[in-house]
Amino acid sequence: MQNIASSTSKEKSTSPREAAILNPRRAPKSRNGCLRCKAKRLKCDETKPGCQQCVKKNVHCPGYKSKSLVWSTKHEKVMVPNQDGSFPSTSTMSFAGPSNPAPLMPENQTLGFGEPVSQEETEINTMPTANVPRSPTIDTSERRDSNTATDSLSAIRQQLHRSTVPEFLLHLPTMLVEYYFSYVCQIFSSFDGTLNPFRSTVGRLWDGSAPIYYAIQSMAAAYLANHFPRMSPVGIQMQRETYRCLYQVPQGGKNPAENLDKTLLTVLLVGQTTAWHDPKDLGLVHLKTAKRLNRRRLEQQGGVVDSRARRQNEFFEQCILYWDMLAGFVEEDIDEFGFGEFEIRDTSPSTSPKSDISEEGDKVFPHPWTGVAPKVQKLFAQVGRLIRSYRKSTAQEAGSLDFLSLDLGFNMEFPQDSAATIEATAKAQALEEELLAFEPPSACNLVDAGDENTPVHQYILLAESYKCAALLEIYRIFPSILFKRVPFTSNTFASSSLDPAIQNLLPIPTTQPPSDFLISLAMHTISLLEKLPSTSGTRCLQPIVILAAGSELRFSPASTADPMSGFMAATSSSLFNSLTNREVDIASARRFVTTRLQEFQLSLPAKPIVRALMLVQETWARADLGQEVFWMDVMDEMGWKTIFG
């Protein structure tokens, strides 16, 4: 009896796994054999890389299908509407964090920016359509067929239509995550598709990183607040959760170096979009944090990095460059946000400080924020900072000094320049020379990012518009530089002495008065933007250029004063017709600026765009009254600073 009891006890203590090993017939059936064995209903040992059945038959083993992950909702907190049909307020709302957090990335592992998501990664990230994005890399052809690139509301409508869950049971955080991948990540980059890092890289990380999880919800809610006001407090709450995860939650003893890349990516997501929630919030503290994190990354890498890490470094540096450029037009603290801490590197053809034209055999791949010409954005940023610094240092004398006298007899004696003016003019002239020498890369040297909404030639047009806008700002504030480039007689340009660089930039009629040159340059810049459709992926990079060029679309003094005086002064009908045609051109350019910004209010985060439109229209109104105005001065006076991009 004792032996029987002992034997029975051993049987009971045997685990199912051990029992399966002792008795193979009791092993659970596997449904994950290779495709050939499954088709022929053969027992497959699932040996990798090929099973024994295929080896015996001397045929190629087709491999094993990846397991499909099923989204479990048993732990989700479902939002039930109140009696009035509204959802709970954010103060009482509980937001669940990302499920199954993934371990932090090893220190030597990169995020893989600019690399397409593999099919295996896509399947792992795929979840049912009723709850989360079908895939962080949704098919771009399907996206274009649904026209979500131009209609943000259709994206949310399709999202609700695809869902098999009743609307009042939809999980709000899940819906926000899906909306980020359906629409927001498209407008956050100049191109979309599997190579868009704000789709692919974020798609790999969001469900394992609480800060990224909350950041993309914050962005989605902030954008939806353009159409649904009750989303505004949700976006702010998600923004606060992101800050809490970034700056308050301890790292649990982990080495901070292991998470620098993910932290920097989160700062880019949440910091560059602060104006989406509140246009007054410039996010400059986050820009400072991003620069500090990037310096730490580079210090830890040492001097030798592989090509993948180099691409990642370029991605982060150019993101900071673009962000710094936008901040330069609203923040004059040069020491805090200057360019001394990083320079565009020689290692990439698209980021060479000498030229943006690639070397022979090299190709330039677009960056989501700087396109194919980071150098011209860097120069544009330096122009903005120089102007803000100069205007601040000469604020007291700015009222008496006319920076662009419209009574250009050019026999006038300019006042003695101060030391600040001489220094600023010298810096501006150096920037002007670099801008005139800049040439964007040719189309044959560009790599198509795979987004039909943004073909490569659009990046070239955008780079040219940035170049012209930067020159326009220089000539507007430092007219002496323009006068050196464009010699003049009493009332017209001396055509024989025009600088070749100016002639190549813009054809100048010899009968055109010098005061009209800025207007011609502004209209030329606008004409470049007119060649870019409103659905172009580059639309997220256009507002600052539209603002700088559009604000200079002013009518001549004769057209804003008594029109009959101009008529009586006209000596021929041809002169009168030329003036009339010019006024029509200016009015047409103004209409384009107004229409394009109104379109951007619907396709981009509205709050910064609304301020840009108000700023342009206020500048026009003052100029039409004969006032000498500059858009930065109007922005400061009206308190309309924001990040225009």
C-alpha angles and dihedrals in degrees: 000000000000091000091049091049090048091050092048090050091053091050091052092049093052110106120228089248092054090045090053090053093048092046113029091190088067093055115115115257115257119221094185103085124133117289093252095052091046091051092050093038091238125153108258124201089202093226114172135263087011133000123243093246091062092042091054091049089047092232132130112268108231092211134232130302115242116251115256115232117223119214111234117211099181092103097042120112107229117213111229117194122242122248091274091055095252126125123247117276120259091251090065097031120110115211116200118220127234114298122242097006111221120229118265116271117266114255093249095047121098129210093237101234115195093018120120120243113253122234091251092053090047092054092048091052095043117109135171115291094235093066115020140005114303086227135340085236102051116185108276094212090056089048092053093046089056090051093226089145091076103024116053093181092059088061093058091041092054090045091057092042093053093049118099090196119093112259095244090055096053113124106237098211089049091050091050092051090050092048090052090058093039097053120341097068088054095059092042091066136044090235135029135207136075091322094056103107091203086063105032103034095037088046090059095047111033098086092049100043121064095199093052090043092056094038095059090046088052091052093047094048092047091054094045088052086073087072104018111043094196089066090068097080089043090056092048091049091051089047090055091049089053091051090049092052092044103043109016111032111086118237094239095242093305120142105259089217090069092063104037095108094050091045092050091048090052091050089053091051099046101028100050091050101051090109089059087072100032120009090208091060104091095181092223093146088059091049088055090049091050092053092049092049091048091052090051091051093052093046092053093049094058123203101311121065131164124240094264093053089045091055089049091050090051091050093054095041094051091047089055090045092056093044090048090051092055091047091050092070093054103031124059098186097116096175093054098043103022130131100247095097098065138012132198106268130237092224096085125056090218093053104042112138090219100050142349091221111106124236119256111292093014126110130208116228115201120251117223092239109020098038112202098323113060090157094065090049089051091052091046089052092051090050091053094049093045092052093048091048092046094047090050094050093048098038094120095053095036091089094059098036115080106211094192112024110199091200089077104176084137091213087097119115112236115218118258108280118240122233090257091053093048092049094046092047091052091052091046092051091052090051091047091054091051091049094050090050093049118108122180118231116273120254092250090061094053128092116223109236091211098251112123089201089065113040116181096258089065090063089055091052090048092051090050091050091052089051093051093045091052092050090047091056092049094050091045096056099028105039092166088071090055092048090056091052095042113041114204142200124205098302109350142046119273097240094195092060102043113135110251090226090059092045090053091048098049134356107242120201109226089225091057114106114237091244088068095057094087090050090050091050091048092051091047089054091049090049089058090053091048088065089061112080119230088246093058115125087230090070090099089061098046107073097081091050092047089051095049096045099034094055090062094059096109131150121243118263092253092058094048094046127053105329092205092060089059091047094051090047092053111104097194140021091240091062090049091049093050091054092048093050090050092052089051089051091051092048090048092051090049090052091052092051092050094046095045093050090047089052090049090054087065099041102034132044101294106213099071091041092052089056092048091053093047090049094051093047093048090050090051092048092054093044090051088057089057096257121144102235138167121201095233090056091050090048092053093044094050095040093239099140114145141137104277098204 
